[in-house]
Amino acid sequence: MKKYLIFLLFTFAATAQQTADKKPSQQKVDVYFDFAKYLLNDAAVKKLEDFIGDRQLSVNKIYGYCDWVGSNTFNDTLSMKRVSEVYNFLRRKGINVKADFEAKGFGENFHQSTEQAENRRVTIVFEEIKPPAESKDKTLTDEMKTLKAGDKIKLKNINFHNNSAMIVPQSKPILYELLCIMEENPNLKIEIQGHICCQLQSDVNDVSTARARAIYNFLLRNKIPRKRLSYIGFGVSQPIHPIPEKTEEEANENRRVEIMIVEN
């Protein structure tokens, strides 16, 4: 269970970073009021309901405005009542209004439109929260479910320091996912196969074997029985693309670690 939680932690961190990189942009919508009124009329209610729809929204600001008829004090108070009316409507509809949202009544102290009706309004500044798109890529767990003895699968996102068997920290999530699979499937036996790229001659330093062994040792350290594991390095003897590779993409595909199902 501890290993599974660690795997989830890495996955959550990666997802959180992707979410942070895609911060939603701010948008706004205006609703209009009858003269000297702060209650929402039918047209304003319909506009708000259409605006909300089935979207997930987060409101940052609610600003109230009035026309220039009446005293400053009256219009300042009226504009804030309009803000409160819209705020309460949004909350009743289950819209997320941020705890630190900005509520402000401008009264008549703003650049007024020559059309009086356009000045009697509330502006809502919001962000639309779009649910994360479902990944089209299958996880290692999903792919392993369909494999039978003799089948192979490439460990995606397993990377090593240059010309070494030292696994980079960013590869830990896939290692822990593999560990979880082994723990949850006690009859599963695998062979870890290492491959390298870019060399016309043989794997002089036996890097492919060392990399396969690194994953083997990781699983051993985490209590996976030795009898369920084996490893081998193939050097450059089983490239996906002819060597020398024509592109970096071909090199990346040749430089890989694969898991072969021995028994499940």
BAZAFI-638748 format. One record per residue (C-alpha): residue number from 1; y, x, z. Coordinates in Angstrom, 3 decimals. Layout:
% residues N
<r><pos>NUM</pos><north>Y</north><east>X</east><up>Z</up></r>
...
END
This chain:
% residues 264
<r><pos>1</pos><north>0.000</north><east>0.000</east><up>0.000</up></r>
<r><pos>2</pos><north>2.397</north><east>2.842</east><up>0.832</up></r>
<r><pos>3</pos><north>1.885</north><east>4.362</east><up>-2.625</up></r>
<r><pos>4</pos><north>2.479</north><east>0.986</east><up>-4.241</up></r>
<r><pos>5</pos><north>5.750</north><east>0.578</east><up>-2.351</up></r>
<r><pos>6</pos><north>6.859</north><east>4.028</east><up>-3.495</up></r>
<r><pos>7</pos><north>6.085</north><east>3.063</east><up>-7.092</up></r>
<r><pos>8</pos><north>8.097</north><east>-0.148</east><up>-6.699</up></r>
<r><pos>9</pos><north>10.966</north><east>1.822</east><up>-5.181</up></r>
<r><pos>10</pos><north>11.156</north><east>4.138</east><up>-8.194</up></r>
<r><pos>11</pos><north>10.927</north><east>1.173</east><up>-10.561</up></r>
<r><pos>12</pos><north>13.662</north><east>-0.694</east><up>-8.695</up></r>
<r><pos>13</pos><north>15.931</north><east>2.360</east><up>-8.743</up></r>
<r><pos>14</pos><north>15.548</north><east>2.741</east><up>-12.499</up></r>
<r><pos>15</pos><north>16.227</north><east>-0.960</east><up>-13.045</up></r>
<r><pos>16</pos><north>19.261</north><east>-0.856</east><up>-10.775</up></r>
<r><pos>17</pos><north>20.694</north><east>2.056</east><up>-12.733</up></r>
<r><pos>18</pos><north>20.217</north><east>0.203</east><up>-16.019</up></r>
<r><pos>19</pos><north>21.904</north><east>-2.844</east><up>-14.544</up></r>
<r><pos>20</pos><north>24.839</north><east>-0.751</east><up>-13.325</up></r>
<r><pos>21</pos><north>25.233</north><east>0.712</east><up>-16.796</up></r>
<r><pos>22</pos><north>25.593</north><east>-2.805</east><up>-18.233</up></r>
<r><pos>23</pos><north>28.301</north><east>-4.248</east><up>-16.017</up></r>
<r><pos>24</pos><north>29.307</north><east>-7.717</east><up>-17.259</up></r>
<r><pos>25</pos><north>32.814</north><east>-8.099</east><up>-18.676</up></r>
<r><pos>26</pos><north>35.353</north><east>-10.474</east><up>-17.131</up></r>
<r><pos>27</pos><north>36.202</north><east>-13.731</east><up>-18.890</up></r>
<r><pos>28</pos><north>38.437</north><east>-16.654</east><up>-18.041</up></r>
<r><pos>29</pos><north>38.700</north><east>-20.407</east><up>-18.489</up></r>
<r><pos>30</pos><north>41.601</north><east>-22.801</east><up>-17.831</up></r>
<r><pos>31</pos><north>41.466</north><east>-26.377</east><up>-16.527</up></r>
<r><pos>32</pos><north>44.471</north><east>-28.688</east><up>-16.588</up></r>
<r><pos>33</pos><north>45.893</north><east>-31.215</east><up>-14.115</up></r>
<r><pos>34</pos><north>47.951</north><east>-34.366</east><up>-14.204</up></r>
<r><pos>35</pos><north>51.624</north><east>-34.165</east><up>-13.292</up></r>
<r><pos>36</pos><north>52.164</north><east>-33.425</east><up>-9.570</up></r>
<r><pos>37</pos><north>48.417</north><east>-33.878</east><up>-8.868</up></r>
<r><pos>38</pos><north>45.837</north><east>-31.482</east><up>-7.494</up></r>
<r><pos>39</pos><north>42.694</north><east>-33.580</east><up>-7.862</up></r>
<r><pos>40</pos><north>40.547</north><east>-32.903</east><up>-10.913</up></r>
<r><pos>41</pos><north>40.851</north><east>-35.610</east><up>-13.541</up></r>
<r><pos>42</pos><north>37.924</north><east>-36.727</east><up>-15.704</up></r>
<r><pos>43</pos><north>38.811</north><east>-34.331</east><up>-18.523</up></r>
<r><pos>44</pos><north>38.967</north><east>-31.369</east><up>-16.129</up></r>
<r><pos>45</pos><north>35.630</north><east>-32.291</east><up>-14.528</up></r>
<r><pos>46</pos><north>33.967</north><east>-32.539</east><up>-17.940</up></r>
<r><pos>47</pos><north>35.424</north><east>-29.213</east><up>-19.031</up></r>
<r><pos>48</pos><north>34.154</north><east>-27.507</east><up>-15.883</up></r>
<r><pos>49</pos><north>30.702</north><east>-29.049</east><up>-16.193</up></r>
<r><pos>50</pos><north>30.474</north><east>-28.015</east><up>-19.846</up></r>
<r><pos>51</pos><north>31.737</north><east>-24.560</east><up>-18.926</up></r>
<r><pos>52</pos><north>29.125</north><east>-24.133</east><up>-16.198</up></r>
<r><pos>53</pos><north>26.182</north><east>-25.526</east><up>-18.160</up></r>
<r><pos>54</pos><north>23.041</north><east>-23.647</east><up>-17.152</up></r>
<r><pos>55</pos><north>24.697</north><east>-20.235</east><up>-17.011</up></r>
<r><pos>56</pos><north>24.693</north><east>-17.900</east><up>-14.036</up></r>
<r><pos>57</pos><north>28.306</north><east>-17.172</east><up>-13.139</up></r>
<r><pos>58</pos><north>30.125</north><east>-15.065</east><up>-10.598</up></r>
<r><pos>59</pos><north>33.767</north><east>-15.994</east><up>-9.945</up></r>
<r><pos>60</pos><north>36.213</north><east>-13.207</east><up>-9.085</up></r>
<r><pos>61</pos><north>39.599</north><east>-14.946</east><up>-9.140</up></r>
<r><pos>62</pos><north>41.068</north><east>-18.443</east><up>-9.052</up></r>
<r><pos>63</pos><north>44.768</north><east>-18.738</east><up>-9.887</up></r>
<r><pos>64</pos><north>46.841</north><east>-21.919</east><up>-9.625</up></r>
<r><pos>65</pos><north>50.007</north><east>-22.822</east><up>-11.576</up></r>
<r><pos>66</pos><north>52.546</north><east>-25.640</east><up>-11.796</up></r>
<r><pos>67</pos><north>55.299</north><east>-26.764</east><up>-14.133</up></r>
<r><pos>68</pos><north>58.940</north><east>-26.270</east><up>-13.120</up></r>
<r><pos>69</pos><north>59.568</north><east>-29.827</east><up>-11.951</up></r>
<r><pos>70</pos><north>60.082</north><east>-30.008</east><up>-8.185</up></r>
<r><pos>71</pos><north>61.045</north><east>-27.456</east><up>-5.563</up></r>
<r><pos>72</pos><north>59.533</north><east>-23.991</east><up>-5.259</up></r>
<r><pos>73</pos><north>57.976</north><east>-24.922</east><up>-1.923</up></r>
<r><pos>74</pos><north>56.368</north><east>-28.056</east><up>-3.356</up></r>
<r><pos>75</pos><north>54.995</north><east>-26.199</east><up>-6.373</up></r>
<r><pos>76</pos><north>53.702</north><east>-23.262</east><up>-4.305</up></r>
<r><pos>77</pos><north>51.775</north><east>-25.693</east><up>-2.110</up></r>
<r><pos>78</pos><north>50.551</north><east>-27.739</east><up>-5.073</up></r>
<r><pos>79</pos><north>49.268</north><east>-24.684</east><up>-6.938</up></r>
<r><pos>80</pos><north>47.206</north><east>-23.603</east><up>-3.908</up></r>
<r><pos>81</pos><north>45.811</north><east>-27.129</east><up>-3.508</up></r>
<r><pos>82</pos><north>44.668</north><east>-26.933</east><up>-7.118</up></r>
<r><pos>83</pos><north>42.996</north><east>-23.602</east><up>-6.376</up></r>
<r><pos>84</pos><north>41.194</north><east>-25.140</east><up>-3.381</up></r>
<r><pos>85</pos><north>40.092</north><east>-28.153</east><up>-5.412</up></r>
<r><pos>86</pos><north>38.542</north><east>-25.961</east><up>-8.104</up></r>
<r><pos>87</pos><north>36.969</north><east>-23.650</east><up>-5.522</up></r>
<r><pos>88</pos><north>35.295</north><east>-26.582</east><up>-3.755</up></r>
<r><pos>89</pos><north>34.068</north><east>-28.009</east><up>-7.065</up></r>
<r><pos>90</pos><north>32.483</north><east>-24.694</east><up>-8.049</up></r>
<r><pos>91</pos><north>30.779</north><east>-24.316</east><up>-4.688</up></r>
<r><pos>92</pos><north>29.383</north><east>-27.848</east><up>-4.869</up></r>
<r><pos>93</pos><north>27.908</north><east>-26.937</east><up>-8.243</up></r>
<r><pos>94</pos><north>26.204</north><east>-23.888</east><up>-6.758</up></r>
<r><pos>95</pos><north>28.400</north><east>-21.339</east><up>-8.532</up></r>
<r><pos>96</pos><north>28.627</north><east>-17.936</east><up>-6.879</up></r>
<r><pos>97</pos><north>32.222</north><east>-17.372</east><up>-5.795</up></r>
<r><pos>98</pos><north>32.456</north><east>-13.829</east><up>-4.491</up></r>
<r><pos>99</pos><north>33.224</north><east>-13.485</east><up>-0.797</up></r>
<r><pos>100</pos><north>36.222</north><east>-11.289</east><up>-1.624</up></r>
<r><pos>101</pos><north>37.449</north><east>-13.413</east><up>-4.543</up></r>
<r><pos>102</pos><north>41.203</north><east>-13.525</east><up>-5.127</up></r>
<r><pos>103</pos><north>42.855</north><east>-16.923</east><up>-4.616</up></r>
<r><pos>104</pos><north>46.517</north><east>-17.142</east><up>-5.511</up></r>
<r><pos>105</pos><north>49.010</north><east>-19.913</east><up>-6.158</up></r>
<r><pos>106</pos><north>51.858</north><east>-18.880</east><up>-8.449</up></r>
<r><pos>107</pos><north>53.700</north><east>-22.184</east><up>-8.195</up></r>
<r><pos>108</pos><north>56.245</north><east>-22.149</east><up>-11.005</up></r>
<r><pos>109</pos><north>56.874</north><east>-18.400</east><up>-10.754</up></r>
<r><pos>110</pos><north>55.272</north><east>-17.174</east><up>-13.969</up></r>
<r><pos>111</pos><north>56.078</north><east>-17.146</east><up>-17.679</up></r>
<r><pos>112</pos><north>56.169</north><east>-20.863</east><up>-18.397</up></r>
<r><pos>113</pos><north>55.017</north><east>-22.478</east><up>-21.615</up></r>
<r><pos>114</pos><north>57.422</north><east>-24.812</east><up>-23.380</up></r>
<r><pos>115</pos><north>54.606</north><east>-27.382</east><up>-23.194</up></r>
<r><pos>116</pos><north>54.727</north><east>-28.693</east><up>-19.630</up></r>
<r><pos>117</pos><north>51.081</north><east>-29.785</east><up>-19.653</up></r>
<r><pos>118</pos><north>49.952</north><east>-26.194</east><up>-20.279</up></r>
<r><pos>119</pos><north>51.641</north><east>-25.044</east><up>-17.067</up></r>
<r><pos>120</pos><north>49.738</north><east>-27.468</east><up>-14.827</up></r>
<r><pos>121</pos><north>46.519</north><east>-25.510</east><up>-14.666</up></r>
<r><pos>122</pos><north>44.043</north><east>-23.348</east><up>-12.793</up></r>
<r><pos>123</pos><north>42.655</north><east>-20.172</east><up>-14.338</up></r>
<r><pos>124</pos><north>39.155</north><east>-19.091</east><up>-13.327</up></r>
<r><pos>125</pos><north>38.268</north><east>-15.432</east><up>-13.875</up></r>
<r><pos>126</pos><north>34.514</north><east>-14.922</east><up>-13.918</up></r>
<r><pos>127</pos><north>31.581</north><east>-12.832</east><up>-15.069</up></r>
<r><pos>128</pos><north>28.522</north><east>-14.264</east><up>-16.737</up></r>
<r><pos>129</pos><north>25.383</north><east>-12.820</east><up>-15.211</up></r>
<r><pos>130</pos><north>22.722</north><east>-12.603</east><up>-17.867</up></r>
<r><pos>131</pos><north>19.140</north><east>-12.267</east><up>-16.654</up></r>
<r><pos>132</pos><north>17.577</north><east>-8.952</east><up>-17.658</up></r>
<r><pos>133</pos><north>15.720</north><east>-9.124</east><up>-20.925</up></r>
<r><pos>134</pos><north>11.975</north><east>-9.014</east><up>-20.554</up></r>
<r><pos>135</pos><north>10.610</north><east>-5.684</east><up>-21.594</up></r>
<r><pos>136</pos><north>8.536</north><east>-5.815</east><up>-24.746</up></r>
<r><pos>137</pos><north>6.731</north><east>-2.648</east><up>-23.714</up></r>
<r><pos>138</pos><north>3.518</north><east>-3.172</east><up>-21.814</up></r>
<r><pos>139</pos><north>3.185</north><east>-1.338</east><up>-18.537</up></r>
<r><pos>140</pos><north>0.399</north><east>1.136</east><up>-17.929</up></r>
<r><pos>141</pos><north>-1.206</north><east>-1.463</east><up>-15.649</up></r>
<r><pos>142</pos><north>-1.197</north><east>-4.073</east><up>-18.433</up></r>
<r><pos>143</pos><north>-2.642</north><east>-1.675</east><up>-20.995</up></r>
<r><pos>144</pos><north>-5.370</north><east>-0.386</east><up>-18.694</up></r>
<r><pos>145</pos><north>-6.700</north><east>-3.926</east><up>-18.213</up></r>
<r><pos>146</pos><north>-7.772</north><east>-4.104</east><up>-21.864</up></r>
<r><pos>147</pos><north>-9.480</north><east>-0.706</east><up>-22.093</up></r>
<r><pos>148</pos><north>-13.194</north><east>0.005</east><up>-22.086</up></r>
<r><pos>149</pos><north>-15.250</north><east>3.172</east><up>-21.723</up></r>
<r><pos>150</pos><north>-14.261</north><east>5.718</east><up>-24.365</up></r>
<r><pos>151</pos><north>-10.782</north><east>4.284</east><up>-24.936</up></r>
<r><pos>152</pos><north>-7.714</north><east>6.472</east><up>-24.467</up></r>
<r><pos>153</pos><north>-4.153</north><east>5.752</east><up>-23.456</up></r>
<r><pos>154</pos><north>-1.132</north><east>8.030</east><up>-23.464</up></r>
<r><pos>155</pos><north>0.763</north><east>8.413</east><up>-20.200</up></r>
<r><pos>156</pos><north>4.304</north><east>7.573</east><up>-21.267</up></r>
<r><pos>157</pos><north>7.259</north><east>9.279</east><up>-19.602</up></r>
<r><pos>158</pos><north>5.189</north><east>12.112</east><up>-18.137</up></r>
<r><pos>159</pos><north>7.281</north><east>15.242</east><up>-18.594</up></r>
<r><pos>160</pos><north>6.929</north><east>18.825</east><up>-17.430</up></r>
<r><pos>161</pos><north>9.251</north><east>21.757</east><up>-17.053</up></r>
<r><pos>162</pos><north>9.254</north><east>23.984</east><up>-20.119</up></r>
<r><pos>163</pos><north>5.980</north><east>25.845</east><up>-20.682</up></r>
<r><pos>164</pos><north>4.721</north><east>24.963</east><up>-17.203</up></r>
<r><pos>165</pos><north>2.579</north><east>22.435</east><up>-15.342</up></r>
<r><pos>166</pos><north>5.395</north><east>21.457</east><up>-12.963</up></r>
<r><pos>167</pos><north>6.001</north><east>17.708</east><up>-13.299</up></r>
<r><pos>168</pos><north>9.669</north><east>16.685</east><up>-13.372</up></r>
<r><pos>169</pos><north>10.738</north><east>14.263</east><up>-10.587</up></r>
<r><pos>170</pos><north>11.627</north><east>11.535</east><up>-13.101</up></r>
<r><pos>171</pos><north>7.920</north><east>11.227</east><up>-13.942</up></r>
<r><pos>172</pos><north>6.920</north><east>10.102</east><up>-10.446</up></r>
<r><pos>173</pos><north>6.975</north><east>6.339</east><up>-11.183</up></r>
<r><pos>174</pos><north>4.230</north><east>6.601</east><up>-13.805</up></r>
<r><pos>175</pos><north>2.172</north><east>8.848</east><up>-11.516</up></r>
<r><pos>176</pos><north>2.343</north><east>6.303</east><up>-8.715</up></r>
<r><pos>177</pos><north>1.496</north><east>3.499</east><up>-11.121</up></r>
<r><pos>178</pos><north>-1.620</north><east>5.426</east><up>-12.181</up></r>
<r><pos>179</pos><north>-2.448</north><east>5.983</east><up>-8.513</up></r>
<r><pos>180</pos><north>-2.123</north><east>2.251</east><up>-7.791</up></r>
<r><pos>181</pos><north>-4.442</north><east>1.466</east><up>-10.707</up></r>
<r><pos>182</pos><north>-7.054</north><east>3.884</east><up>-9.368</up></r>
<r><pos>183</pos><north>-6.793</north><east>2.433</east><up>-5.853</up></r>
<r><pos>184</pos><north>-7.074</north><east>-1.159</east><up>-7.043</up></r>
<r><pos>185</pos><north>-10.043</north><east>-0.441</east><up>-9.345</up></r>
<r><pos>186</pos><north>-12.577</north><east>1.484</east><up>-7.236</up></r>
<r><pos>187</pos><north>-15.154</north><east>1.608</east><up>-10.054</up></r>
<r><pos>188</pos><north>-12.745</north><east>3.164</east><up>-12.536</up></r>
<r><pos>189</pos><north>-13.496</north><east>6.747</east><up>-13.604</up></r>
<r><pos>190</pos><north>-11.161</north><east>8.683</east><up>-15.874</up></r>
<r><pos>191</pos><north>-10.783</north><east>11.960</east><up>-17.711</up></r>
<r><pos>192</pos><north>-7.267</north><east>13.412</east><up>-17.867</up></r>
<r><pos>193</pos><north>-6.641</north><east>15.156</east><up>-21.179</up></r>
<r><pos>194</pos><north>-3.778</north><east>17.572</east><up>-21.811</up></r>
<r><pos>195</pos><north>-2.269</north><east>18.439</east><up>-25.201</up></r>
<r><pos>196</pos><north>0.602</north><east>20.675</east><up>-26.263</up></r>
<r><pos>197</pos><north>2.695</north><east>20.973</east><up>-29.400</up></r>
<r><pos>198</pos><north>4.471</north><east>23.412</east><up>-31.630</up></r>
<r><pos>199</pos><north>2.082</north><east>26.387</east><up>-31.511</up></r>
<r><pos>200</pos><north>0.092</north><east>27.450</east><up>-34.541</up></r>
<r><pos>201</pos><north>-2.118</north><east>29.681</east><up>-32.416</up></r>
<r><pos>202</pos><north>-4.285</north><east>28.556</east><up>-29.515</up></r>
<r><pos>203</pos><north>-2.932</north><east>27.590</east><up>-26.098</up></r>
<r><pos>204</pos><north>-2.664</north><east>31.185</east><up>-24.847</up></r>
<r><pos>205</pos><north>-1.508</north><east>30.261</east><up>-21.340</up></r>
<r><pos>206</pos><north>-3.773</north><east>27.208</east><up>-21.159</up></r>
<r><pos>207</pos><north>-0.755</north><east>25.023</east><up>-20.379</up></r>
<r><pos>208</pos><north>-2.516</north><east>21.869</east><up>-21.563</up></r>
<r><pos>209</pos><north>-5.295</north><east>22.335</east><up>-19.007</up></r>
<r><pos>210</pos><north>-2.816</north><east>23.182</east><up>-16.252</up></r>
<r><pos>211</pos><north>-0.857</north><east>20.002</east><up>-16.934</up></r>
<r><pos>212</pos><north>-3.977</north><east>17.835</east><up>-16.879</up></r>
<r><pos>213</pos><north>-5.002</north><east>19.573</east><up>-13.652</up></r>
<r><pos>214</pos><north>-1.599</north><east>18.818</east><up>-12.093</up></r>
<r><pos>215</pos><north>-2.190</north><east>15.081</east><up>-12.492</up></r>
<r><pos>216</pos><north>-5.785</north><east>15.475</east><up>-11.304</up></r>
<r><pos>217</pos><north>-4.565</north><east>17.261</east><up>-8.158</up></r>
<r><pos>218</pos><north>-1.928</north><east>14.594</east><up>-7.535</up></r>
<r><pos>219</pos><north>-4.629</north><east>11.917</east><up>-7.488</up></r>
<r><pos>220</pos><north>-6.878</north><east>14.047</east><up>-5.262</up></r>
<r><pos>221</pos><north>-4.055</north><east>14.600</east><up>-2.762</up></r>
<r><pos>222</pos><north>-3.660</north><east>10.841</east><up>-2.592</up></r>
<r><pos>223</pos><north>-7.297</north><east>10.224</east><up>-1.637</up></r>
<r><pos>224</pos><north>-8.823</north><east>9.340</east><up>-5.005</up></r>
<r><pos>225</pos><north>-12.442</north><east>10.622</east><up>-4.824</up></r>
<r><pos>226</pos><north>-13.188</north><east>13.715</east><up>-6.893</up></r>
<r><pos>227</pos><north>-16.261</north><east>12.053</east><up>-8.433</up></r>
<r><pos>228</pos><north>-14.002</north><east>9.558</east><up>-10.220</up></r>
<r><pos>229</pos><north>-11.850</north><east>12.227</east><up>-11.863</up></r>
<r><pos>230</pos><north>-12.153</north><east>15.002</east><up>-14.413</up></r>
<r><pos>231</pos><north>-9.699</north><east>16.893</east><up>-16.584</up></r>
<r><pos>232</pos><north>-9.612</north><east>19.006</east><up>-19.718</up></r>
<r><pos>233</pos><north>-7.024</north><east>20.751</east><up>-21.879</up></r>
<r><pos>234</pos><north>-7.241</north><east>20.585</east><up>-25.663</up></r>
<r><pos>235</pos><north>-4.304</north><east>22.860</east><up>-26.443</up></r>
<r><pos>236</pos><north>-3.220</north><east>22.192</east><up>-30.037</up></r>
<r><pos>237</pos><north>-6.688</north><east>21.296</east><up>-31.302</up></r>
<r><pos>238</pos><north>-6.098</north><east>17.519</east><up>-31.445</up></r>
<r><pos>239</pos><north>-2.548</north><east>16.965</east><up>-32.721</up></r>
<r><pos>240</pos><north>-1.368</north><east>13.526</east><up>-33.776</up></r>
<r><pos>241</pos><north>0.889</north><east>15.169</east><up>-36.379</up></r>
<r><pos>242</pos><north>0.220</north><east>18.402</east><up>-38.305</up></r>
<r><pos>243</pos><north>1.588</north><east>21.594</east><up>-36.753</up></r>
<r><pos>244</pos><north>4.276</north><east>22.804</east><up>-37.218</up></r>
<r><pos>245</pos><north>5.854</north><east>19.432</east><up>-36.589</up></r>
<r><pos>246</pos><north>8.620</north><east>18.303</east><up>-38.919</up></r>
<r><pos>247</pos><north>10.729</north><east>16.535</east><up>-36.266</up></r>
<r><pos>248</pos><north>11.300</north><east>16.544</east><up>-32.515</up></r>
<r><pos>249</pos><north>9.750</north><east>13.073</east><up>-32.403</up></r>
<r><pos>250</pos><north>6.513</north><east>14.433</east><up>-33.867</up></r>
<r><pos>251</pos><north>6.575</north><east>17.288</east><up>-31.349</up></r>
<r><pos>252</pos><north>7.014</north><east>14.824</east><up>-28.484</up></r>
<r><pos>253</pos><north>4.051</north><east>12.781</east><up>-29.683</up></r>
<r><pos>254</pos><north>1.855</north><east>15.877</east><up>-29.910</up></r>
<r><pos>255</pos><north>2.982</north><east>17.062</east><up>-26.456</up></r>
<r><pos>256</pos><north>1.169</north><east>14.507</east><up>-24.321</up></r>
<r><pos>257</pos><north>-1.247</north><east>13.655</east><up>-21.530</up></r>
<r><pos>258</pos><north>-3.872</north><east>11.023</east><up>-22.226</up></r>
<r><pos>259</pos><north>-6.244</north><east>9.132</east><up>-19.974</up></r>
<r><pos>260</pos><north>-9.742</north><east>8.454</east><up>-21.278</up></r>
<r><pos>261</pos><north>-11.772</north><east>5.738</east><up>-19.605</up></r>
<r><pos>262</pos><north>-15.133</north><east>7.160</east><up>-18.555</up></r>
<r><pos>263</pos><north>-16.372</north><east>4.121</east><up>-16.655</up></r>
<r><pos>264</pos><north>-14.859</north><east>0.880</east><up>-15.414</up></r>
END
